[in-house]
Amino acid sequence: MATKRTFSREELGPKLPMMSALRTIIETPFYGNNVVEVKDLAQAYEMAKNSPGTVVTDLPIEQPEALGLPADAKVLLFNDGSVTGRAAAARRIVGDEGVNVPELNKKVMDAVYETRWNTMYHAQVFVGLDEDFMVRAHLLIPEGEENILYDWMLNFQPVTEKYEEMYKNSKPIEGEGDIYVFSDPQWSHPDHPLGLTYFDSAHNCAALLGMKYFGEHKKGTLTLAWSIANRHDYACCHGGCKTFNPDGEKPYTLAVFGLSGSGKSTLTHAKHDGKYDIRVLHDDAFIISTNDFSSIALEPAYFDKTADYPASSPDNKYLLTVQNCGITLDDDGHKIIVSEDIRNGNGRAVKSRLWSPNRVDVLHQPMTAVAWIMKDPVLPPLVRVHDPAIAALMGATLSTKRSSAERLAKGVDPNALVIEPYANPFRTYPLNDDFKKFHELFEQGVACYILNTGSFLDQKVPKEVTIAAIESLVDETTEWQPMAALDGCDAAVIEGFEVPDTAEYHEQVKGSMQKRTEFLQSQKDFNRLPEEMLTKLLDLVK
């Protein structure tokens, strides 16, 4: 099996590498006499359907029995009050600078103690959908939070007879225990007004305290799975991936990396007017092998924004659950979704894997290109980067803007340009690990591009322009011109987006590279790149 759940008595003890104080604190309550095992999706659906506050809509689920749901299953809606996004400021990682492990461990101990008065639900899923990488994950959550539990089981792969057999045949991942996540969404503490998400990624466990938003549970679980993958020769990817014409002479596999709201889902699921035979891996979470460049999806379903899908959208056929949206009645008196972020920003839904008829769980075709999705206004809509080190550095300084998917700490400007290395705010291992892996991919011939999906100077880049730019890469019809302001990089020639060669523009580009350099230089220990890389971006500016 991929990860290890049980141990011989001879193995147990403080020297067992899979054990730590926090893991022991978190795993122990899974075996309490107040714990109820949730066996399958059908049970989870009935629990969520009957949970107080759930809205059972009149929208039927497409092919429910194929997903392990009752034949009459309906789309469920549940809202989380005013909490409608993730809180990065609540994150603490064992081993990170300034993290007081003994103090936080005691807070988790007390949180576990308080749940003794609750019935607790224990569910299991698999993360990773190919025998080369599968991890078993466990969630413990109190009664009353059935919708989070159901969403979690829908988002990842529930334990079925088929996948249990697949897991038994999967590649062992040496030295790794199962993932354990303890959650109490109703927890509160004056020291943690946004809640607490506390990770011991070296020992595959996390406590999610005061977190009502399902996205915290999804990304918290992925955080731990990515950490395991990182330790075992995989590059961890928060983005989308698909292959164009996989059976043709020149299959083209593209990975796009971006924060929520950057366009990665839109680009991943773009239909391209049927011009290509496409295989979609995923639009949010996957890993790339640094040994053979194959890619593996970590989840079967999609956790997607609902803003772009009005009630009449045919894509709503594939909804499973909806969060932080409204409900109204149609002309027939049926309860339907008010989906276009009218209630609040960042309305969300878990969508079935059936949304992508051309969906696959693994791509054996080697990666062709990686594209960093940015919203840096000095960058043209499509940029080509030649130098492998610069390509990896541009990913390490991915510049973008926050979206409504995140709850920001007080005083943080939601419109400010921010740097999020590799578009992955969920990384719990050294930044240099990602840098080395992507540098290796680029050295081995994977192409690197930057897609600006925001505005170039003061001109908005429509999604149609970005999609056309991607198609030109696949068709090998892109016309390139050297960027005078960014040595060694080329800009795609796109009508209406001329790249100026003026002193003012050169200064703007220099300012962007200076901010990136300052970011790299400001990082310490956990996030520090090799010294020789810290000023390399400034060499591009002439």
N, C-alpha and C positions, 0 to 999 in steps of 0.2 A: 504493500500500500504506500501511497505517497507520503503522508505524514503519520506520526506515531501517536496513538491515543493511550495505550496501556503500557505498563512497564513491569518487569519482573521485580521482586522484592530486593534482589541483589543490586539492581540498577538504581534504586531509589536512594536519595540522600543529597546533601548539599553540593556534591560534585557532579550531579547529573546536569549536563549542559542545558537541558530543556526546561529546568526549573529555576524560579526566582521567587523573591518575596511576593511581588505583585501577582505573578501567575498563580501562586498558591492561594492568595487571598481571593482571586477572581474565580478560580476553578472550583474551590471547595463548595460554595453554595449551590452549584449545579446538582449536587447529590443530596440536598436537604429533603426532609420529609414534607416540605410544602411545595415541592416541584412536580409539575404535571408535564409529561412528555407530549409534544405535538407531533403526531406520526406522519402526517401528509398534508398536502395542499387542501384537500377537501375538508379536513377537520379545521384547518386554519381559516378557510373561507367561512365556514359556519360560525366560528368564533368571532371573526371580524364583522360579519353581517349582523350579529346580535349584540355587538358591543355598543354601549350607550353613546349616542351622538352620531353614529354611522347613518349615512343616507344611502339607501338601496335604490339606485336609479332604475329607470325602465330601459336601460341600454343593455342588450344581451352581449355576452362575451362570445367572440368568434371561436368556434371549434373548442369549446370548453373541455370536452372529454379528452382531447389530444393533449391538453395541458394538465390533466389530472384533477379537473374541477367538475362539479355536478353539472348535469346537462342543462339545468335551468339557471345557471349562475349568471348574475348581473354585475355590472360595473358598480363598485362601491366608492363613495366619496367620504373623506374625513378631513376636517380642517383643524389646524393646530393653533387656533387663537391668533395672536399677532406675530407668532414666530413662523417666518416663511423662508428661512435660508440658513445656511451654515454659519458657524461662528469660528473663524480661524483663531481669534484672540483667546478662545477657550482651550486651545490645544497645549498639552504638556507632554514631553517625551522623556522617558528615563534615559539619562546620560547626556541630555542637552544642557547647555550652560544655564545656570541659575535655577534649575529644577530641583526642588527640595523633596527628594524621594521619600525619606521617612515621614515627613509631614503629610504628603499626598497619600501615601499608603494608609496612614491612619484614617484619613477622610474616607477612603474606599472601604476600610474595615467597618467604619460606622455606617456607611451607606448600605453595606451588605447586612449589617445587624438590623437596621430598620426595616428591611424587606422581609424579615422573619414573620411579620404580621400579615404578609400578603401571600396569596397563591402566586407562584412563579411558574412561567411557561418556558420550557426548554425546547428549542427547535434546532435542526441541523440542516446544512446545505453543503454543496461542493462549490468551490471557487476554482475556475480553470476547467476547460471543457475538452481537453485532449489528454490521452493517456501519458503524454510527455510531461504534463503539469496539471495535477489535481490536488487540491487541499481541502480537508474537511474543516468546516467552521461550525461553531456552536454559539447560540444566542440565548441568554437568560434575561427575561423581562417580566415585569409584574402584570397581574391581572388588571384589565382596564386599558392595556396598550396593545390590544389584539390587532389593530390596524397596522401598526408598525411591524409586528411579527409577521403578519400576512404579506405585507409589502416586501419584507426581507426575503421571505421564502419564494415569492414571485420573481424578485430581481435576480437572485442567484439560482443555482440548480438544486431543486429539492431532491432528497434522497429517494430514489425509486429503484426498483429491481434492476432495471437496465443500467442505471448509473452506478449502483452499488457494485455490480459485476465489473463495470468499466474501471471503477476505482480500485478494485482488487487487482486488476491487471495493469494498473498504472505504474509508472516509473517511480521507485522509491526516492524520496527526497531526504537524504541522509541528515541526521541531527536535528530534525524539525518535528515539533509536536503540533497537534491540531491547534486551530485558532479558537480562542475563547473570548467572548464579548459579554460583559455584564452591563446591563442598562437599567437605569431608573429615571425615566423622563420627568417625574414629579419632584425629584431631589432639588433642594435649593440650599445655598450657603452664602453668607454675606461676603466671603472672600472671592466668590465666583459669580458675579451678577449675570454673566452670559452662560453659566454652566461650566462643566469641566469635561474635556475629552482627554483621557490620560492613557498613554501608550507605553507598553514595554515591547517594542517591536522585535527585540532580540529574542524574546521568549513568547511571541505570538499571542499577546493578550492585550485587552483594552477595557477600561471602564468608561462608559458614556453616561454622565450624570447631568440631569437637568436638560436633556436634549429631546425635545418633542418632535423635531423635524426628522422625517425619515432619511433625508440625505446624509445626516450625520452617521446613521447606521450603515448605510450603503458604503460611504466613503471610508468610514472607520474600519469596516471589514476589508475593503480593498487595500487600505493602508498596510494592513498586516500581510495580506497576500503578496502585495508588491515587494515588501521587505524580504519575504521568503524568496521570491523570484530573483531579487537583486543578489542574494547570496549564492545563487545557483546559475550564473551565466546568462541571465536575461536582462535586457533593457526594459525598464518599466514605463508604460506609456499611458498618459491621460490624453486621449485623442481618439480619432477615428481612423479606420483602415479598410481599404478595399482594393480589389484587383480588377483591372480592365482587361477583357479578352483573355481569360486565363488559359484557354486551349489554343490560342493563336501562336504565331511564330515569335511574337514579342509581347508577352504578357507584361502589364505595367502595374506594379503594386505600389500604392501611395499611402503614406501615413500622414495625417494632419494633426497637429498638436495645438490645443488652445483651451483657455478657461471656459467655463460655462458662459454661454451667451456670445462666444466669439464667432460662431458659425460652423463649428466642427461637425455637429449633427447634420446641419443643412447640407454641407459639402459631402459628407459620407453617404447620405441617402439621396443625393441628387440623381435623377433618372437619366439625364443627358439626352432626352428625347429618343431614347431607345437606340442610340448610335453604337452602343457597346454592349457586349456580354459582360455583366458585372457580378462579382461575388463580394458581398459585404461581410467583413469580419465582426466589427462592432463600431459604435460611435463614441465610446467613452473609456473603456478599459481593456487593455490587452498587453501582451509582452512579446518582445522580439528576442529570439535566440541569437546570441553572439557567436554561436558555433556554426549554424547553417542558415541564419537569417530568416527562418520560418517564424510565423506569428501565431499566437494562440489567444483566443477570446477568453475572458474571465467570467463573463455573465451571459446568460441566454436572453434576458429581457432588456428593455431600454427605460431609463428614467429620464423622461424628456419634458421640456417646457411645453405648456399648452397655449402660449400666447399666439402662436402662428397658426393655430388650428381652430377656426370657428366651429360653431355647432354643426354646420352643414358639411364640414370637411370629411371626405371619405376615409381619411386616415384614422378618424375616431372609431372606426370599426374595430380597431385593434387595441382599444383601451382595456386595461384590467382593473386598475384603481386610479383615483384622482385625488390630489391633495391641494388644499388652499385655493379652491375655485368655488364658484357659485352654482346654484341649482335654480331652475325655473321650470314652468310647465309649457309644453308646446300646445298646438291647437287641439290635440287629441287628449290633453290632460296628462301626458306622460312626463315624468321627471327627467330633464335633460341638463347637460352641463353648460354653465356660463363660463367659457374657457379663456377668453381673450384678456386676461389680467385686468378685469374690471374690479374685482374684489381687492386685489393687491398685486404687487409684482411677483414674478417667479411662481405662478401657478404650475403645478407639476402633475405628471401621470406616469404610472408604470405601464409600458406597452408590451404586448406580446412579441415574441420573436417572429411571429407570422407577419408582422409589419414589413419585414424584408423578405420577399419571396425568394430572393437569391442569397439568403443568409448561409454562411458556413461558420464552423467553430475553429478551424485551423486553416492557415494559408501556407502551403508548402513552397509556393513560389517565393524566391528570395525577394527581399524588399528592394524596390527600384529607387524610390525617392522618399525623403522626409521633408515636410513643409511646416515651418513654424508660423502659426497664425498670430499676427501682431496687430496692434492698433496704434502704432507709432506714426504720427502724421508726416514724418520726414521720409518715410519709405514708400516707394512706388507700389502699385498693386501686386507686382510679381518681381522678385529679385532672385538672382542665381548667385550662390556662394561657391567658390571653387576650392579654397583652402580648407582641408578637413578640420584643422584646429579652429579656424574662424567659424566654420559651420557649427561646431560643437559649442563655441563660446556664444554665438548668437542664440542658441537654444538655452544656454545657461543664463542669458540676460533677456529672455523673452519679455518684451514690453507690451503691455495691454492695459485695459481698464477693467475694474471690478464690474460685476453684474449684480442684478437683484437676487442672485442665488446665494449671496453671502450677507450675513448680519455683521455689520461693521461696529468696531468699538467706537465709543463716543469721541467726536472730534476728528474722525477720519473722513477725508474728502472722497466721496464715492466716484467723482469724476476725474480724479488725479490719475496720471499715467503711473503705473506700477510695474515692477519687474517681478515675475514669477518664474523661476528657473524651470524650464521644460514644461511649463504650464501645469506643474504638479505641486500644489500647496500641501499635498498629503504625504510627501516624502518624509521618512523618519530615519534615513541613513545618510551618510556623508554625501554632499553634493558632488564630490570628486568621483564617486562611483558612477553616477549618471554621465558625467563628463567623459570619463574614460570609455564607457560603453558606446556612447554615440560617436566619439572620436574614432573608435575602432570601426564602426559601421561606415563612416565616411571615408576612412582610409582604404577600406575594402571595395570602394566604388559606388556606394549608395550616394545618390545625388542629394543636394540640399537646396531648398528654396525657402523664401519668406513670402507669405501671403498677407498683405495688409487689407484687412476686412473692415477697417474703420474709415478714416479720411486721409487722402494724400494731400498734404498742405491744407487747403480749405475745401477740398472737393470730396464728397462722399463716394466711396467705392461700392457700387451696387453689387448684390450677390450674383447677378447675371454676368458681370465683368469677371468676378473671381472664378465662376464655373467655366466660362469661356477660356480663361487663362489656363485652368487645369486641363481642359480638353486640348489646348494647343501643345501642352507638354506630352500628353499621350500620343497625339498625332505627329509629334516632332515637327510642328510648324511654327513654333515660337520664333519671333524675330527679336534678336537681342542687340542691345547697345551697351558699351562700357559705361559705368557710372564714374564720371570724373570726380565726384565728391566722395566716392567710396572705393578705394583702390582694390582691384581684384574681384569686384562684384559687377554683375551685369543687371540691367533693368529690361524687362520685356517692353517692346514697343506696343503700346495700347492707345488707340485713338482716344483723344480727349484727356490723356494723362501724360503730357509731355514732361520730361524730367529736366528742370532748369540747370544751367551751368553758370550760376551767378555767385558772387561773393556772399550774398545773403543766404542762399541755399547751402553753400559749403559750410557756413557758420552754423546753420541749423543742424546739419548732419554731424558736424563736430560736437555740437552740444549733446546730441543723442548718444554718441559714442563715449563722451565724457561721463554722462550719467551712468552708463553701463559700467564703465571702468570704476567709477566711484562706488557703485554697488558691490562689485567684486572685491574691491579693496577694503570695504567696510565689513565684510564677512569674517567671522572668526571660527577657529577650530572646526566644528561640525560642517560648516559651509564654506570653508576656505579651499580655493583652488591652488594648484602649484604656483609659486611666485612668478615663474616665467610667463604665465598666462594672464596675469593681472593687468598688464598694460598693452597687451597685444592688439586690442581693438583700436587703440589710438593710432597704431601704425597704419591703419587703413585710411586715415584722414590726411590728405595732402594740402 
